[in-house]
Every structure is written in C-alpha cells, then in structure tokens.
Amino acid sequence: MAVQSKELPPWGFAVAGATGAVLANALVYPLDIVKTRLQVQMKASPTAPASTEINPADSEHYASTWDAITKIVAAEGVQGLYAGMPGSLIGVASTNFAYFYWYTVVRTLYFNYHKTATSSTAIELALGAVAGAIAQLFTIPVATVTTRQQTQPRAERKGLIDTGREIVNSEDGWTGLWRGLKASLVLVVNPAITYGAYQRLREVMFPGKKNLKPAEAFLLGSLSKMLATIATQPLIVAKVGLQSRPPPIRAGKPFKSFGEVMSYIVEHEGLLALFKGIGPQILKGLLVQGLLMMTKERMELSFILLFRYVRQLRAERLAKLAEVAAGKARGVAPVLLK
C-alpha cells in the first residue's frame, strides 16, 4: 500500500473512516443490540432450565437471533431495537476516527523514519495494532456506556450522560469507564487474523491467481472475517460481560476481569457458551466491514478531489498575487532609475 498522506492529511482519512463506520453501523444496529443481549445472558447453574436464565436487559430469555428480535419488538416496540443507538454511533465515530487518524500518523512516521514507500505484511499488521491500541485508550469509555445502555431494563434506561454518571458513581469510580480495556487491547489481533486468513485462503482457493473477481474477493473477505470472529468470540463475549451492568444472577456483583467472565460462563453454561451471539456477531461484522470500506473509499476519493481543487484555487490565487506584485515592481523600477 502506497503512502497517501501527501494526498490527504490524517484527519481526512479519519473523517472518511468515521463516516463509513457510522453509516454502516446505523444500518445494521439492530444486529448489534441483539448480539449484545444474547451475549450477556447468564444461567444460574449447569442444570438450570431455560426458564431460569436471566437477561440483564429485561429478564427475558432469547433462544436465537430471530427470537430476540421478535421479543424485543413485542416488549419495547421497534424502537427497542435501537436502544442506545446515539451513544453507540458516537462511540463508533470516535473509535474509527481515532483509529484511522493514528494509523495514518503512525504509518507516516514509520515510512519517514525508514525512508521507504513499501512495507511487509507483518509491518502493516503491527502498525494497525499500534493504532488500534492507541484508539482504544481514548474511546473505550463511550463503548462501555453504550453497552450498559443496551443491557439496561427499559424502565431503568437512561441517556448517555446519566448512564456514564451511574458507572462513575459505582464501586469502580472513574476507572469503571475503562472496563474491558485489556480485552479490547487483545482484540486488536482481530484484523491481523482477518488479513492473515485472507492471504492463506487465497493461496489455497485461488493459487497463482493475481487478480480476483469482486465475488471471489467478497467470498474470501467473508470467510476470513468469519474465522477471525470465531477465534476472538470468547474475548468479545467477555468484554461485553465486563461492560454491561452487573448480572442479577450474581446479586449485582460485577466481574473484575475478562478471565473471570469466561471462567464463570464455562462453569455455569459450558464451553460453547463462550460463543453465544456469534450468529449476529458474524453477520454484523460482514455487513459492516463491506459497507465501511465501500463508503470509506468513496469519502477518501471525495476528500482527495476536494483538496486538489482547493490547492488549485490557492495556486491560481498565489499566481495572480505574484503577477500583481511583479507588475507593481515593473512600474516602480523606472522611477528608481531616474
């Protein structure tokens, strides 16, 4: 990938990425809230019947993605599928803005230091991981507040600011806004797994083929994203468990680490429970990934054309000013010679 920072400043890439992410996530937001509700369901014991499961959102048990959608709509109306959406989109916008901004900055610094225009796959993945880690440090509080909003009972649901204040007033204090940070930092490997799986599947499925058809590229992208999601799903579930309100089944006692969340889930629900909500998680990931990149590329192109136009106008203006200055200088020169 060639360095494009000369064509577009870091904030241009950041705005393009954030815009694509907001549009993509707005379109598939119901899948986001459904997968979150599925992932926070907890059982009282390994032998407990389904009726004893407690969902922190509304004490409702969801058996599947469609079951969750129908029950949420029946209990809360269609608007229930969009609970916490403003905070979520703010979080998506800030996270993607920070990621693409820092990725452009880190990448530019790397190429300037090494005086090169190319890099290896390992370097690209490392730069992406660094940018992702920096972005998480700044943006995870919004994600924490959004997850809490998505899992609150309808009667107790609050706005973005009030939910944040509720977290700060809990036993964790301000640090509660950074719940799930360790899991988030580990999850920066998700794009690395996606990219690595893409290259490996390409070698296996289309050996020696340099240019892929759009359908082939979409297939590889879908499969690689699916593999990355399966590999990191336990951490995703643990992160959601950390950031949601304390489960009633634990008498309001919050989890302290993502390791504790995973241990609790395995003990009470079995190993496969670490992959709950994976259906909507994968579907959301595939749709968001495609829509995000499509929108991002169009936005980047629009910004590049806009910047070129502005530079052209600036150059023309400077040329006119230089011409005027030169004309004045020619008019003054004969007077000075007398």
ZAMARGU-4260 file (C-alpha; in steps of 0.2 Angstrom, whole numbers, plus 5000, padded with zeros to 4 digits):
<rodrens>
0) 5000/5000/5000 | 5007/5017/4995 | 5008/5031/5007 | 4994/5043/5003 | 4997/5056/5017
5) 5003/5069/5004 | 4986/5067/4996 | 4976/5068/5011 | 4980/5074/5029 | 4977/5061/5044
10) 4961/5070/5049 | 4954/5067/5031 | 4957/5048/5032 | 4950/5049/5050 | 4934/5058/5044
15) 4932/5046/5029 | 4934/5031/5041 | 4922/5038/5054 | 4909/5042/5041 | 4909/5025/5034
20) 4908/5016/5051 | 4894/5027/5056 | 4883/5024/5041 | 4887/5005/5041 | 4883/5003/5060
25) 4867/5013/5058 | 4861/5002/5045 | 4864/4986/5055 | 4862/4992/5073 | 4848/4980/5077
30) 4860/4966/5075 | 4872/4975/5087 | 4859/4976/5101 | 4853/4958/5098 | 4871/4951/5099
35) 4874/4961/5115 | 4858/4954/5123 | 4862/4936/5118 | 4880/4938/5125 | 4875/4944/5142
40) 4863/4930/5146 | 4868/4920/5161 | 4862/4904/5169 | 4861/4901/5187 | 4869/4883/5186
45) 4873/4870/5173 | 4857/4861/5177 | 4846/4876/5177 | 4831/4875/5165 | 4830/4888/5151
50) 4816/4897/5161 | 4829/4902/5175 | 4840/4911/5163 | 4841/4930/5167 | 4844/4943/5154
55) 4850/4959/5162 | 4841/4969/5149 | 4823/4964/5153 | 4823/4947/5162 | 4819/4939/5145
60) 4827/4924/5138 | 4832/4924/5120 | 4834/4907/5111 | 4841/4914/5094 | 4843/4930/5084
65) 4826/4930/5077 | 4818/4925/5094 | 4827/4940/5101 | 4821/4952/5088 | 4803/4947/5090
70) 4803/4948/5109 | 4812/4965/5109 | 4799/4972/5097 | 4785/4964/5106 | 4790/4971/5123
75) 4798/4988/5118 | 4792/4991/5100 | 4803/4993/5085 | 4812/5007/5094 | 4818/4994/5106
80) 4830/4988/5093 | 4838/5005/5093 | 4841/5007/5112 | 4857/5016/5115 | 4860/5020/5097
85) 4865/5038/5099 | 4879/5033/5111 | 4884/5018/5100 | 4886/5029/5085 | 4896/5042/5094
90) 4907/5028/5100 | 4909/5021/5083 | 4913/5038/5076 | 4926/5042/5089 | 4934/5024/5088
95) 4935/5024/5070 | 4941/5042/5069 | 4954/5039/5082 | 4960/5023/5073 | 4961/5029/5055
100) 4969/5046/5062 | 4983/5037/5072 | 4985/5023/5059 | 4989/5037/5046 | 5001/5046/5059
105) 5010/5030/5064 | 5012/5024/5046 | 5018/5041/5040 | 5031/5042/5054 | 5037/5024/5051
110) 5039/5027/5032 | 5048/5044/5035 | 5060/5036/5048 | 5064/5021/5037 | 5064/5031/5020
115) 5054/5018/5011 | 5037/5018/5002 | 5034/4999/5004 | 5031/4988/5019 | 5029/4969/5023
120) 5013/4961/5029 | 5020/4960/5047 | 5024/4978/5047 | 5007/4983/5041 | 4998/4972/5054
125) 5010/4979/5068 | 5006/4997/5063 | 4987/4993/5063 | 4989/4985/5080 | 4998/5000/5087
130) 4985/5012/5080 | 4971/5001/5087 | 4978/5001/5104 | 4980/5020/5105 | 4962/5022/5099
135) 4955/5010/5112 | 4963/5020/5126 | 4954/5036/5121 | 4937/5029/5115 | 4933/5014/5126
140) 4923/5024/5139 | 4909/5028/5126 | 4909/5009/5122 | 4907/5005/5140 | 4892/5017/5142
145) 4884/5011/5126 | 4885/4993/5131 | 4877/4997/5148 | 4863/5007/5139 | 4860/4992/5128
150) 4858/4980/5143 | 4848/4991/5155 | 4829/4986/5158 | 4818/4998/5148 | 4811/5006/5164
155) 4829/5010/5170 | 4836/5016/5154 | 4845/5032/5154 | 4853/5044/5142 | 4872/5044/5138
160) 4877/5057/5151 | 4867/5049/5165 | 4872/5031/5161 | 4890/5037/5162 | 4887/5046/5179
165) 4879/5030/5185 | 4895/5020/5180 | 4907/5033/5189 | 4896/5033/5205 | 4898/5014/5206
170) 4911/5005/5216 | 4924/5006/5202 | 4923/5025/5201 | 4931/5033/5185 | 4940/5018/5181
175) 4924/5009/5178 | 4923/5019/5161 | 4938/5009/5155 | 4931/4992/5159 | 4936/4979/5147
180) 4951/4988/5141 | 4963/4973/5142 | 4951/4963/5132 | 4949/4977/5119 | 4968/4978/5118
185) 4969/4960/5115 | 4955/4961/5102 | 4966/4972/5090 | 4973/4955/5084 | 4956/4953/5075
190) 4961/4962/5060 | 4978/4953/5060 | 4969/4937/5060 | 4957/4943/5046 | 4971/4948/5035
195) 4982/4933/5038 | 4967/4921/5035 | 4963/4931/5019 | 4980/4928/5012 | 4981/4910/5017
200) 4963/4906/5009 | 4968/4915/4994 | 4983/4904/4991 | 4973/4888/4994 | 4957/4893/4985
205) 4964/4903/4970 | 4983/4898/4969 | 4993/4908/4957 | 4978/4920/4953 | 4984/4938/4954
210) 4968/4947/4951 | 4952/4941/4959 | 4934/4945/4953 | 4923/4955/4965 | 4913/4940/4970
215) 4929/4930/4974 | 4936/4944/4984 | 4920/4946/4994 | 4920/4927/4997 | 4937/4927/5004
220) 4934/4943/5014 | 4918/4934/5022 | 4927/4918/5026 | 4942/4927/5034 | 4931/4938/5044
225) 4921/4924/5050 | 4937/4914/5055 | 4943/4930/5065 | 4927/4932/5074 | 4926/4913/5079
230) 4944/4914/5085 | 4941/4930/5096 | 4922/4927/5100 | 4926/4922/5119 | 4935/4938/5121
235) 4921/4948/5113 | 4908/4940/5125 | 4920/4943/5140 | 4922/4961/5135 | 4903/4963/5134
240) 4901/4955/5151 | 4913/4967/5159 | 4905/4982/5152 | 4887/4978/5155 | 4878/4981/5171
245) 4881/4968/5185 | 4871/4952/5181 | 4856/4950/5193 | 4861/4931/5195 | 4877/4937/5204
250) 4867/4948/5216 | 4874/4964/5207 | 4892/4959/5210 | 4902/4965/5194 | 4915/4955/5186
255) 4933/4960/5189 | 4942/4954/5173 | 4938/4946/5157 | 4946/4930/5163 | 4933/4929/5177
260) 4919/4932/5165 | 4925/4917/5154 | 4928/4906/5169 | 4910/4910/5176 | 4902/4907/5159
265) 4911/4890/5157 | 4907/4884/5174 | 4888/4888/5173 | 4884/4886/5155 | 4898/4876/5147
270) 4912/4879/5135 | 4901/4883/5120 | 4893/4897/5129 | 4908/4907/5126 | 4902/4908/5108
275) 4884/4914/5111 | 4878/4928/5100 | 4891/4923/5086 | 4877/4922/5073 | 4873/4941/5073
280) 4891/4945/5078 | 4897/4937/5061 | 4883/4944/5051 | 4886/4961/5058 | 4904/4960/5055
285) 4902/4955/5037 | 4890/4969/5033 | 4899/4982/5042 | 4916/4978/5035 | 4909/4979/5017
290) 4899/4994/5019 | 4913/5003/5029 | 4926/5000/5016 | 4915/5005/5002 | 4910/5021/5010
295) 4927/5025/5016 | 4935/5023/4999 | 4922/5035/4991 | 4924/5048/5005 | 4943/5047/5003
300) 4941/5050/4985 | 4929/5064/4988 | 4941/5072/5000 | 4956/5070/4988 | 4947/5078/4974
305) 4942/5092/4986 | 4959/5095/4992 | 4966/5095/4974 | 4953/5108/4970 | 4957/5119/4985
310) 4976/5118/4981 | 4972/5123/4963 | 4962/5138/4968 | 4976/5143/4981 | 4989/5141/4967
315) 4980/5151/4955 | 4977/5165/4968 | 4996/5165/4973 | 5000/5166/4954 | 4988/5181/4952
320) 4996/5190/4968 | 5013/5186/4961 | 5008/5194/4944 | 5001/5209/4953 | 5017/5211/4963
325) 5028/5209/4948 | 5018/5222/4939 | 5020/5235/4953 | 5038/5231/4954 | 5040/5235/4935
330) 5031/5251/4937 | 5042/5256/4952 | 5058/5251/4943 | 5059/5266/4930 | 5056/5279/4944
335) 5071/5272/4954 | 5082/5273/4938 | 5079/5292/4936
</rodrens>
